[in-house]
Amino acid sequence: MDIDRIIALKLHRLFYATTHYHHKIYEIGGRRMPLELSSFLASFAFKKVADASFQALTKNVLGRRKLQLQTNFADVLGERMSQIATEVSTWSHQLEFIQPQDAKDLARLYIDLDLFVEPVADLPEYRNKKRKIRSILKESLDHIVILGRPGAGKTTTLKAIANAMLHGQWSNKRDELFPVPLVIRLREKDSEHSIYRHILDILAIHIFDANGETIERNRVDEHTARRMVHSLLNEIPLVLLIDGFDEIRPSGNAAQFSAKDRFAMDFGELCMNVKRSLLVLTSRTADFNVTIPGAHRYEISRLSEQQVKRFISKYFQDTAIAERVNAELIEKKLLGAEFIPLTLTYMCIVYRKYGRIFNSRRELYNRIIDLMLEEWDNQRLVRRSSSFEKFDSYDKKRFLRQLSYSLTTEVGGYYFSTSTIRDYFDSLVGDYEGLKKGDFYAVLQEIETHTGLLVKAGDGYMFSHRTIQEYLCAMYLYEIPVIPDDLELLVSIPNELALATSFNENATLYLSYLVLNRFWDQGREFFEGHFFAAYFDRLRIERPAFKIHPYLGLSALALFTSFVSVDMERDLIAHHDRNVSKFFSFIESDEKLTKSIGLLSEFYRVDREVPEKGVVLLRKKESFTPDHGFRSVTVDPRLRYKEPEKILCSYHFLELFGEASP
């Protein structure tokens, strides 16, 4: 059945559900009515619903302020919803992080792939209570927050929901929901405007003053805008799919958190006041540290081995190849145990090209970038020579890394205006022989058309997937000789720093220098906000190859000391405690870390107990020498790693420390 018919029939049912009249008029004698008739009834039904909404808005919200809507409100809103249906249909079939030749197969795979979610809980007894997203959507009377790690499939899950709605393949316990969802992609939105403004903008509602003059939506007072949205969403049962709380655009590092806090308050107000529509929000887990009344939080779980096998089988559609890939991936424990859809997708694309799996995530990401740039080069072979033909593959990668780093650290966010990218392009071209300032539009068009690394969005551009932007930025960090010492910059890039740590051949010393020479004694900036949770959550995914060394153990205790020493605000204590729990879990999951803590007994002694904090104080008894017999880790004495004179240790860590408690 085509989408037009499904929407028509569901709209017709929507009208009768709204008026409490449930005869199946859209079936006559067991036969489907003609599309023209069902479309007519759907149009009639929607007009009735929109008219009711018009009357409620006029009476309860606008009339008191001598404001009014256009008289043909129902017709205009119906036309706009038709446009939204087309836009959502196009969006929900696209996967932005791959090349065009892969899109069709992967769109089918991701829609068909069973993604499970589980309630967010730190207690082990809750971790195995998983349900399918379809089951949750069908039964939930609460609004929903879908959390997940980087690349877990949050956006793709929303696309699957949108597709199911457009094709009439889902239901919910609420009143019959309108079959066309509203989609808000927060990475593209101005964080200075509230979610209420974004909803009014999407619906293109026009407001007039007492003289019949149009009032710009951004000039309507906030209180009126909020009441309008509450009234609309309680009159017309809509589904709002809001993607990317973690990608809310900052105007600076400090503003990033206030923008997220403001959105969280607005979203909470929506959830409390909207009972008839359904709100679904996504975010990376580490970035979402708030509780929203009226919304239930779920987290996309890791893929099981069975799900991985199904995905690979569907992707290759060749039993022999799929069996080889499964054997190499699972039996050899490649890519660690953190199976996520994005990594699995990249692995399949790379395997199809090179016939092998790369165990290093750095190499996997690098191969993906190579494939995208290779397509760029191949396309240029069939075109006339360009003015930047000396701009080779090596320079392209170097340029993209530098551009990503500059945009990420100096602009912030994940959406960039064309003029902003042009300014940074002009500032970088002097480092590349094959480029000049006049090449900007030609280069930008080729990057977008032939690589898919950048995609057009409104009046600006975004990297095709946040992970691609993070990888390019991390590779730039990895290649510079010294970790930056700008505290504000470091706090703004936790994921990129985690990637740079895992990419480093000596992840032990990179982490140690970062902790001992950058984090140590900084306190609140690192441990109150989302930095710590995001950094260590990403490290758990990337699984850097640590080597046993006292500096690694000292780094772990330095982090623990900072955690214990931070004086938390009351409303942040629960989030802080979850971070401490995650930190302990991270330490215990890596044998190299626990053994490195045990080595510290040679350099630190127990000084005294600190009963008010439930820890012991250690005091340095001997300084480290550059190698101390650990030949696998060569320490450069010129870097001067800081060695705290005093440090705190938990009783649990003290058992690893190898010394009895006092």
C-alpha positions as MATLAB code, in Angstrom:
seq = 'MDIDRIIALKLHRLFYATTHYHHKIYEIGGRRMPLELSSFLASFAFKKVADASFQALTKNVLGRRKLQLQTNFADVLGERMSQIATEVSTWSHQLEFIQPQDAKDLARLYIDLDLFVEPVADLPEYRNKKRKIRSILKESLDHIVILGRPGAGKTTTLKAIANAMLHGQWSNKRDELFPVPLVIRLREKDSEHSIYRHILDILAIHIFDANGETIERNRVDEHTARRMVHSLLNEIPLVLLIDGFDEIRPSGNAAQFSAKDRFAMDFGELCMNVKRSLLVLTSRTADFNVTIPGAHRYEISRLSEQQVKRFISKYFQDTAIAERVNAELIEKKLLGAEFIPLTLTYMCIVYRKYGRIFNSRRELYNRIIDLMLEEWDNQRLVRRSSSFEKFDSYDKKRFLRQLSYSLTTEVGGYYFSTSTIRDYFDSLVGDYEGLKKGDFYAVLQEIETHTGLLVKAGDGYMFSHRTIQEYLCAMYLYEIPVIPDDLELLVSIPNELALATSFNENATLYLSYLVLNRFWDQGREFFEGHFFAAYFDRLRIERPAFKIHPYLGLSALALFTSFVSVDMERDLIAHHDRNVSKFFSFIESDEKLTKSIGLLSEFYRVDREVPEKGVVLLRKKESFTPDHGFRSVTVDPRLRYKEPEKILCSYHFLELFGEASP';
ca = [
       0.000    0.000    0.000;
       1.483    3.399   -0.926;
       2.202    6.076    1.645;
      -0.529    8.441    0.404;
      -3.234    5.826    0.992;
      -1.886    4.883    4.425;
      -1.744    8.501    5.555;
      -5.212    9.126    4.171;
      -6.711    6.167    6.015;
      -4.917    6.943    9.269;
      -6.019   10.565    9.086;
      -9.565    9.376    8.611;
      -9.258    7.159   11.700;
      -7.673   10.088   13.540;
     -10.785   12.177   12.960;
     -13.123    9.485   14.226;
     -10.876    8.720   17.198;
     -10.971   12.426   18.004;
     -14.778   12.537   17.868;
     -15.105    9.141   19.631;
     -16.738    7.607   16.563;
     -14.983    4.396   15.583;
     -16.842    2.829   12.637;
     -14.427    1.623    9.948;
     -15.773    3.922    7.247;
     -12.577    3.470    5.234;
     -13.617   -0.134    4.476;
     -16.866   -0.743    2.626;
     -18.096   -4.325    2.507;
     -14.601   -5.588    3.305;
     -13.118   -3.745    0.319;
     -10.753   -0.769    0.384;
     -12.260    2.489   -0.780;
     -10.647    4.273   -3.732;
      -7.621    6.390   -2.851;
      -9.423    9.526   -4.049;
     -12.285    8.918   -1.595;
      -9.994    8.040    1.295;
      -7.889   11.137    0.545;
     -11.048   13.263    0.511;
     -12.152   11.864    3.870;
      -8.635   12.279    5.259;
      -8.566   15.896    4.143;
     -11.986   16.426    5.687;
     -10.846   14.699    8.879;
      -7.668   16.737    9.215;
      -9.575   19.956    8.535;
     -11.906   19.129   11.413;
      -8.981   18.468   13.752;
      -7.136   21.595   12.615;
     -10.284   23.690   12.979;
     -10.669   22.478   16.567;
      -7.056   23.415   17.214;
      -7.631   26.830   15.621;
     -10.574   27.499   17.924;
      -8.665   26.377   21.021;
      -5.655   28.532   20.167;
      -7.807   31.564   19.432;
      -9.898   31.224   22.573;
      -7.322   30.119   25.139;
      -4.053   31.692   23.988;
      -4.194   34.404   21.340;
      -7.543   36.074   22.016;
      -6.425   37.454   25.371;
      -3.481   39.170   23.691;
      -5.507   40.469   20.739;
      -3.577   38.211   18.361;
      -5.006   35.932   15.693;
      -4.130   33.186   13.226;
      -4.829   33.313    9.499;
      -8.450   32.457    8.696;
      -7.396   29.569    6.429;
      -5.270   28.071    9.224;
      -6.515   24.500    8.631;
      -5.706   24.601    4.901;
      -2.258   26.111    5.461;
      -1.404   23.614    8.205;
      -2.607   20.717    6.046;
      -0.412   21.867    3.158;
       2.580   22.226    5.480;
       2.074   18.718    6.886;
       2.078   17.374    3.332;
       5.436   19.070    2.756;
       6.752   17.676    6.049;
       5.688   14.155    4.983;
       7.846   14.470    1.840;
      10.806   15.876    3.788;
      10.634   13.172    6.466;
      10.264   10.406    3.872;
      13.450   11.596    2.150;
      15.375   12.020    5.399;
      14.356    8.659    6.830;
      15.757    6.770    3.830;
      19.205    8.388    3.945;
      22.344    7.278    5.768;
      24.772   10.186    5.694;
      27.989    8.513    6.802;
      28.592    6.268    3.800;
      29.074    6.589    0.068;
      26.048    6.597   -2.259;
      26.625    3.067   -3.548;
      26.170    1.709   -0.002;
      23.107    3.718    0.950;
      20.370    1.461   -0.419;
      21.673   -1.725    1.180;
      22.355   -0.139    4.537;
      19.043    1.683    4.691;
      17.363   -1.697    4.373;
      19.709   -3.257    6.904;
      19.249   -0.627    9.542;
      15.492   -0.608    9.288;
      15.372   -4.399    9.499;
      18.086   -4.792   12.136;
      16.672   -5.501   15.589;
      17.934   -2.782   17.890;
      17.112   -3.410   21.520;
      16.960   -0.814   24.260;
      17.231   -1.230   27.992;
      16.253    1.044   30.868;
      19.155    3.178   32.010;
      20.293    1.731   35.317;
      23.610    1.286   37.096;
      22.478   -1.752   39.074;
      23.450   -5.124   37.551;
      20.014   -6.653   38.132;
      18.485   -4.223   35.603;
      21.027   -4.562   32.831;
      19.498   -7.616   31.182;
      15.915   -6.330   31.064;
      15.841   -5.493   27.377;
      12.890   -4.793   25.115;
      12.451   -3.962   21.483;
      11.992   -0.316   20.611;
       8.760   -1.133   18.780;
       7.325   -2.674   21.956;
       8.259    0.388   24.011;
       6.742    2.794   21.501;
       3.549    0.772   21.355;
       3.010    0.577   25.106;
       4.521    3.767   26.477;
       2.303    6.505   27.871;
       5.395    8.477   28.888;
       7.560   10.498   26.583;
      10.816    8.764   25.648;
      14.540    9.590   25.791;
      16.731    7.220   23.741;
      20.355    7.216   24.846;
      23.313    5.465   23.267;
      27.041    5.480   22.835;
      28.709    7.065   19.784;
      27.597    5.175   16.676;
      25.018    3.096   18.571;
      22.270    3.892   16.068;
      20.295    6.709   17.741;
      19.553    8.708   14.589;
      18.959    5.538   12.595;
      16.457    4.403   15.230;
      14.518    7.639   14.750;
      14.578    7.063   10.994;
      13.184    3.578   11.507;
      10.401    5.039   13.676;
       9.607    7.639   11.001;
       9.488    4.976    8.280;
       7.218    2.767   10.359;
       4.857    5.690   10.950;
       4.746    6.723    7.294;
       3.970    3.121    6.285;
       1.326    2.558    8.961;
       3.409   -0.070   10.760;
       3.151    1.088   14.349;
       0.628    2.012   17.016;
       0.564    3.583   20.472;
      -1.729    3.491   23.510;
      -2.427    7.200   23.187;
      -5.166    8.624   20.963;
      -4.555    7.800   17.309;
      -1.360    9.665   16.491;
      -0.908   11.699   13.341;
       1.019    9.496   10.876;
       3.594   12.135    9.871;
       6.204   12.852   12.575;
       7.847   16.216   13.066;
      11.647   15.861   12.983;
      13.927   18.358   14.713;
      17.681   17.878   14.195;
      19.251   19.908   16.981;
      22.705   20.046   15.407;
      21.206   22.242   12.667;
      19.286   24.556   14.991;
      20.339   27.828   16.585;
      20.749   27.040   20.273;
      19.703   30.604   21.146;
      16.110   29.728   20.166;
      13.938   27.513   22.330;
      12.433   24.197   21.237;
       9.091   26.010   21.210;
      10.332   28.375   18.488;
      11.635   25.452   16.459;
       8.226   23.725   16.581;
       6.390   26.873   15.471;
       8.928   27.330   12.661;
       8.463   23.770   11.404;
       4.693   24.150   11.323;
       5.052   27.579    9.605;
       2.266   29.114   11.689;
       1.521   32.780   10.903;
       0.340   35.152   13.630;
      -1.318   38.543   13.135;
      -1.853   41.505   15.425;
      -5.140   43.362   15.952;
      -4.516   45.413   12.788;
      -4.025   42.330   10.644;
      -0.263   42.846   10.352;
       1.942   39.741   10.340;
       4.062   39.256   13.452;
       7.368   37.460   12.947;
       7.400   34.227   14.938;
      10.646   35.182   16.644;
       8.956   38.360   17.934;
       6.099   36.562   19.658;
       6.763   36.634   23.390;
       8.060   33.386   24.854;
       5.087   32.837   27.153;
       2.673   33.022   24.202;
       4.863   30.720   22.114;
       4.896   28.118   24.878;
       1.135   28.218   25.393;
       0.577   27.950   21.633;
       2.748   24.843   21.379;
       1.145   23.213   24.425;
      -2.303   23.846   22.975;
      -1.376   22.593   19.495;
       0.219   19.385   20.750;
      -2.742   18.655   22.984;
      -5.248   19.285   20.189;
      -3.432   17.556   17.316;
      -1.792   14.271   18.452;
       1.642   14.550   16.839;
       4.909   12.652   17.232;
       8.028   14.801   17.649;
      11.344   13.092   16.903;
      14.068   15.318   18.378;
      17.572   14.194   17.459;
      20.857   15.061   19.146;
      20.665   16.651   22.602;
      24.431   16.112   22.723;
      24.855   18.084   19.488;
      23.243   21.324   20.637;
      25.335   24.086   19.140;
      27.362   26.199   21.576;
      28.453   29.794   21.132;
      31.441   29.021   23.343;
      32.319   26.346   25.872;
      30.511   27.989   28.772;
      27.464   28.625   26.600;
      27.355   24.995   25.503;
      26.301   23.793   28.906;
      23.849   26.631   29.511;
      22.266   25.929   26.110;
      21.879   22.255   27.024;
      20.519   23.134   30.454;
      18.021   25.518   28.879;
      16.907   22.905   26.379;
      16.550   20.298   29.142;
      14.276   22.659   31.098;
      12.202   23.417   27.986;
      11.928   19.737   27.105;
      10.911   18.946   30.683;
       8.202   21.613   30.504;
       6.940   20.121   27.240;
       6.804   16.645   28.752;
       4.850   17.881   31.758;
       2.318   19.890   29.730;
       1.817   17.743   26.617;
      -0.326   14.655   27.201;
      -1.754   13.843   23.786;
       1.328   14.001   21.564;
       4.448   11.859   21.929;
       7.979   13.285   22.292;
      11.069   11.191   21.508;
      14.534   12.659   22.209;
      17.977   11.133   21.499;
      21.353   11.848   23.067;
      24.707   10.292   23.705;
      24.552    8.668   27.128;
      27.526   10.499   28.606;
      26.072   13.907   27.688;
      22.649   13.364   29.275;
      22.902   13.874   33.020;
      19.422   15.227   33.744;
      16.167   13.657   34.888;
      13.071   14.684   32.921;
       9.734   14.251   34.741;
       7.205   12.588   32.462;
       9.892   11.010   30.230;
      11.332    7.515   30.512;
      14.993    6.974   29.627;
      16.234    3.975   27.649;
      19.661    3.112   26.337;
      20.474    1.292   23.128;
      22.289   -1.845   24.163;
      25.347   -3.368   22.576;
      24.703   -5.663   19.668;
      24.688   -9.322   20.575;
      26.830  -11.770   18.628;
      23.662  -13.094   17.019;
      22.702   -9.607   15.864;
      26.204   -9.077   14.486;
      25.950  -12.309   12.498;
      22.547  -11.313   11.111;
      23.821   -7.890   10.090;
      26.867   -9.320    8.313;
      24.778  -11.939    6.537;
      22.328   -9.339    5.273;
      25.095   -6.967    4.247;
      27.152   -9.362    2.138;
      24.281  -11.605    0.993;
      26.906  -14.282    0.371;
      26.965  -17.118    2.885;
      30.638  -17.999    2.380;
      31.873  -14.420    2.796;
      29.585  -13.811    5.776;
      30.878  -16.938    7.531;
      34.510  -15.869    6.995;
      33.831  -12.386    8.349;
      31.931  -13.740   11.353;
      34.720  -16.155   12.200;
      37.407  -13.497   11.959;
      35.433  -10.852   13.819;
      33.959  -12.831   16.702;
      36.226  -15.833   17.212;
      39.395  -13.698   17.092;
      37.758  -11.004   19.262;
      38.608   -8.276   16.785;
      37.464   -4.727   17.518;
      36.927   -5.692   21.156;
      33.576   -6.614   22.631;
      31.959   -3.221   22.007;
      29.929   -4.057   18.913;
      28.094   -0.953   17.715;
      26.310   -0.467   14.382;
      28.571    2.329   13.095;
      31.793    0.369   13.625;
      30.195   -2.746   12.164;
      29.061   -0.788    9.111;
      32.522    0.647    8.533;
      34.043   -2.797    8.994;
      31.798   -4.279    6.307;
      32.545   -1.464    3.841;
      36.291   -1.834    4.396;
      36.163   -5.620    4.174;
      34.339   -5.444    0.859;
      37.146   -3.249   -0.473;
      40.257   -4.814    1.103;
      39.155   -8.361    1.949;
      40.257   -8.127    5.566;
      39.284   -6.707    8.945;
      41.488   -4.194   10.728;
      41.737   -4.670   14.476;
      42.801   -1.072   15.122;
      39.945    1.420   15.125;
      42.414    4.079   14.030;
      43.205    2.013   10.958;
      39.517    1.311   10.360;
      38.608    5.005   10.425;
      41.637    5.817    8.296;
      40.577    3.290    5.651;
      37.076    4.760    5.558;
      38.530    8.232    4.939;
      40.812    6.746    2.263;
      37.843    5.182    0.486;
      35.990    8.482    0.460;
      39.025   10.370   -0.849;
      39.667    7.642   -3.423;
      36.186    8.284   -4.823;
      37.114   11.975   -5.054;
      40.267   11.151   -7.028;
      38.429    8.699   -9.285;
      35.812   11.286  -10.168;
      38.461   13.851  -11.038;
      40.122   11.430  -13.470;
      37.157   11.737  -15.811;
      37.030   15.523  -15.563;
      39.328   18.184  -16.963;
      42.312   19.122  -14.822;
      41.424   21.578  -12.099;
      43.422   24.513  -10.810;
      44.178   22.540   -7.634;
      45.396   19.291   -9.220;
      48.536   19.351   -7.040;
      46.279   18.936   -4.021;
      47.004   15.203   -3.578;
      45.449   12.576   -1.273;
      47.991   13.125    1.495;
      47.332   16.869    1.506;
      43.574   16.298    1.387;
      43.677   14.233    4.568;
      45.988   16.708    6.280;
      43.742   19.600    5.230;
      40.545   17.903    6.439;
      42.150   17.077    9.799;
      43.298   20.653   10.262;
      39.927   22.037    9.175;
      38.058   19.730   11.552;
      40.336   20.651   14.458;
      39.959   24.383   13.809;
      36.170   24.231   13.468;
      35.773   21.968   16.512;
      38.027   23.886   18.895;
      37.505   27.474   17.737;
      33.878   27.480   16.572;
      32.407   24.510   18.422;
      29.388   22.401   17.566;
      28.709   20.318   14.495;
      27.007   22.725   12.078;
      28.990   25.461   10.334;
      27.865   28.294    8.083;
      29.380   28.494    4.608;
      31.021   31.826    5.483;
      32.646   30.289    8.586;
      34.106   27.396    6.593;
      35.321   29.841    3.937;
      37.130   31.943    6.578;
      38.965   28.883    7.880;
      39.663   27.643    4.359;
      41.294   30.972    3.528;
      43.401   30.819    6.694;
      44.687   27.310    5.874;
      45.367   27.404    2.124;
      48.799   28.966    2.581;
      50.060   25.616    3.926;
      49.118   23.736    0.738;
      50.881   24.218   -2.567;
      47.949   23.077   -4.652;
      45.370   25.466   -3.175;
      44.540   29.150   -3.313;
      41.715   31.185   -1.798;
      39.737   31.294   -5.027;
      39.387   27.490   -4.962;
      37.039   27.480   -1.958;
      33.709   26.788   -3.680;
      35.208   24.281   -6.127;
      36.906   22.319   -3.334;
      33.820   22.436   -1.086;
      31.588   21.190   -3.905;
      33.948   18.305   -4.704;
      34.236   17.283   -1.029;
      30.463   17.229   -0.735;
      29.770   15.532   -4.072;
      32.517   12.917   -4.240;
      33.401   12.047   -0.644;
      30.292   12.544    1.462;
      32.548   13.816    4.273;
      30.677   17.122    4.332;
      26.971   17.422    3.634;
      24.911   20.493    2.828;
      22.369   21.441    5.497;
      20.380   24.641    5.095;
      22.772   27.548    4.630;
      25.750   25.650    5.983;
      27.522   22.303    6.184;
      28.033   19.439    8.617;
      30.411   16.502    8.648;
      28.456   13.484    7.463;
      28.632   11.846   10.885;
      29.787   13.264   14.193;
      32.258   10.394   14.558;
      33.965   11.394   11.290;
      34.467   14.942   12.578;
      35.788   13.594   15.889;
      38.160   11.188   14.145;
      39.657   13.884   11.886;
      40.066   16.245   14.837;
      41.622   13.471   16.955;
      44.116   12.620   14.214;
      45.250   16.244   14.186;
      45.659   16.089   17.988;
      47.521   12.803   17.658;
      50.009   14.273   15.170;
      50.930   17.448   17.069;
      53.983   16.961   19.346;
      52.523   18.220   22.653;
      49.054   18.035   24.181;
      47.570   21.562   24.249;
      47.627   23.276   27.636;
      44.499   25.397   27.081;
      42.111   24.182   29.799;
      38.984   25.535   28.096;
      39.940   23.840   24.833;
      40.588   20.472   26.509;
      37.280   20.517   28.370;
      35.445   21.079   25.072;
      36.859   17.979   23.287;
      36.494   14.886   25.532;
      35.691   12.483   22.696;
      38.530   13.737   20.522;
      41.003   13.406   23.404;
      39.821    9.862   24.087;
      40.332    8.967   20.423;
      43.785   10.591   20.392;
      44.660    8.580   23.524;
      43.606    5.304   21.919;
      45.344    6.122   18.603;
      48.680    6.745   20.308;
      51.256    3.966   20.064;
      52.002    4.581   23.741;
      48.555    5.178   25.160;
      49.960    4.729   28.681;
      52.174    7.788   28.526;
      49.643    9.861   26.575;
      46.985    9.289   29.245;
      49.545    9.827   32.020;
      50.712   13.155   30.626;
      47.130   14.259   30.037;
      46.131   13.421   33.627;
      49.269   14.412   35.552;
      50.291   17.488   33.557;
      46.909   18.791   32.364;
      44.052   17.503   34.564;
      45.815   17.419   37.936;
      44.726   20.176   40.341;
      42.169   21.568   37.872;
      39.173   20.276   39.836;
      35.684   21.400   38.946;
      36.139   22.092   35.213;
      36.926   18.465   34.486;
      34.798   16.664   37.021;
      31.575   18.676   37.414;
      30.554   18.920   33.772;
      30.146   16.227   31.169;
      33.857   16.019   30.279;
      34.853   13.137   32.523;
      31.869   10.937   31.696;
      32.289   11.512   27.957;
      36.069   10.957   28.002;
      36.038    7.666   29.898;
      32.911    6.375   28.218;
      34.685    6.831   24.887;
      37.866    5.185   26.204;
      35.800    2.138   27.172;
      34.601    1.904   23.568;
      37.958    2.513   21.887;
      39.916    0.236   24.274;
      43.431    1.748   24.046;
      46.339   -0.699   24.304;
      47.745    0.316   27.691;
      51.060   -1.033   28.962;
      51.862   -1.707   32.608;
      53.739    1.221   34.161;
      53.670    3.111   37.489;
      52.661    6.328   35.732;
      49.480    4.629   34.551;
      48.642    3.607   38.129;
      49.497    7.080   39.395;
      47.181    8.595   36.787;
      44.318    6.407   38.013;
      44.819    7.521   41.625;
      45.242   11.164   40.562;
      41.854   11.007   38.863;
      40.344    9.352   41.923;
      41.809   12.082   44.157;
      40.295   14.787   41.976;
      36.922   13.043   42.106;
      36.929   12.782   45.872;
      38.197   16.339   46.358;
      35.624   18.138   44.212;
      32.936   19.786   46.353;
      29.804   18.975   44.361;
      26.601   20.965   44.246;
      23.658   19.003   45.677;
      21.870   18.515   42.343;
      25.031   17.119   40.754;
      25.858   14.551   43.431;
      23.897   11.684   41.812;
      25.533   12.326   38.436;
      28.936   12.568   40.159;
      28.371    9.245   41.932;
      27.494    7.602   38.606;
      30.751    8.930   37.153;
      32.701    7.499   40.091;
      30.973    4.145   39.527;
      31.873    4.249   35.828;
      35.458    5.150   36.721;
      35.829    2.134   39.018;
      34.290   -0.058   36.342;
      36.735    1.318   33.766;
      39.739    0.594   36.021;
      38.574   -2.921   36.837;
      37.925   -3.761   33.192;
      41.604   -3.363   32.243;
      44.193   -5.643   33.822;
      47.003   -3.287   32.768;
      45.470   -0.519   34.875;
      44.988   -2.639   37.992;
      48.532   -4.034   37.804;
      49.928   -0.535   37.309;
      48.214    0.599   40.519;
      49.867   -2.321   42.302;
      53.308   -1.055   41.287;
      52.863    2.139   43.283;
      53.773    0.450   46.566;
      57.411    0.985   45.566;
      56.944    4.758   45.345;
      54.159    5.660   47.818;
      53.407    4.713   51.393;
      50.228    4.896   53.457;
      50.292    8.063   55.572;
      46.909    8.135   57.325;
      43.210    7.509   57.007;
      40.779   10.222   55.909;
      37.583    8.911   57.566;
      35.310   11.773   56.443;
      35.903   10.712   52.835;
      36.329    6.983   53.430;
      39.815    6.889   51.872;
      43.479    6.779   52.847;
      46.189    9.342   52.137;
      49.352    8.174   50.377;
      52.626   10.094   50.565;
      55.472    9.831   48.056;
      58.557    8.075   49.415;
      60.619    7.827   46.241;
      60.658    9.583   42.865;
      60.271    7.712   39.621;
      63.276    7.194   37.397;
      62.723    7.434   33.616;
      62.325    3.714   32.959;
      62.426    1.848   36.285;
      63.023   -1.353   34.402;
      59.914   -1.108   32.189;
      61.501   -1.463   28.795;
      58.175   -1.623   26.982;
      57.557    2.014   27.966;
      60.229    4.577   27.169;
      59.713    7.784   29.146;
      61.110   11.014   27.729;
      62.624   12.823   30.768;
      62.218   16.184   29.006;
      58.428   15.954   29.426;
      58.760   16.116   33.234;
      55.704   14.140   34.338;
      54.293   15.564   37.566;
      54.418   13.257   40.587;
      52.044   14.409   43.354;
      53.562   14.455   46.825;
      50.241   13.342   48.329;
      47.419   11.398   46.769;
      44.211    9.680   47.900;
      43.443    6.008   47.498;
      40.293    3.957   48.075;
      40.461    0.856   50.248;
      39.580   -1.174   47.174;
      42.568    0.235   45.268;
      44.731   -0.284   48.348;
      44.294   -4.039   47.928;
      45.835   -3.681   44.464;
      48.459   -1.391   45.953;
      49.819   -4.352   47.846;
      49.914   -2.743   51.278;
      47.705   -3.463   54.289;
      45.292   -0.787   55.425;
      46.445    1.191   58.500;
];
